[in-house]
Amino acid sequence: MTDALKQLIEAAKTIEQTKQDLEQQRRSFAYGNTKFENEMITRAMIDDQAEKLRSVNLK
């Protein structure tokens, strides 16, 4: 591992993700895993389901 890469990794450890960042990462993860299994999955489908789950969790 190069020194530059080590420095970047250490710098990344100090960054705190916002709730928006975490949600975007969660959706990206869900899309990547479902798209792998089913080519018909779209990002819009993931977003729709995430919004439905969010509205249920807010109640």
N, C-alpha and C positions, 0 to 999 in steps of 0.2 A: 504494500500500500504506500502510495507516495505521501510526502509531507503535506502537499496541497490538499489531497483527498482527506487526510486525517484532520486538517484544519476545517475543512468544509463540514465534515461529520460532527465535529465538536461544536461548530457554530450552529448547526441545525438542531442540536440538542437543547439549545437555549430558547428556541422559538416556540411560543405558545400558540396553538391553533385556536381560532375563533370557533364559535358554534357553527357559523356558516361554512368554514373550512372543513370541519368534521362532517357536516351533512353532505357536502359536495364529495368528500372522500368516500363516505358510506355509499352514496348512490353510484359512484364510479366503480366501487368494489362489487356492488350488487349487479351492475350492468355487465362487468367483465366476466363474472362467474356464470351468470345466466345466459349470456350471449354464447359462451363456450358450449353450453349444452343445447341451446335452441337458437338457431340463426334468425328466427322470426322476431326475437326480442329487440325492442328499440329503446333508446334513451327516454323517449316520451312515455313509454309504458312504465319504465322504472320511476320516472318523475310522478306519474299519476298515482301509482301505488304508494310511493313515499308520502305524497300529500294526503292520501286517504288514511294512512297510518298515523300521520301527524295530527289530523283532525280527531281521530279516535283517542289519541293520547292526551289531547288538550281537554277532553271532556271529563 
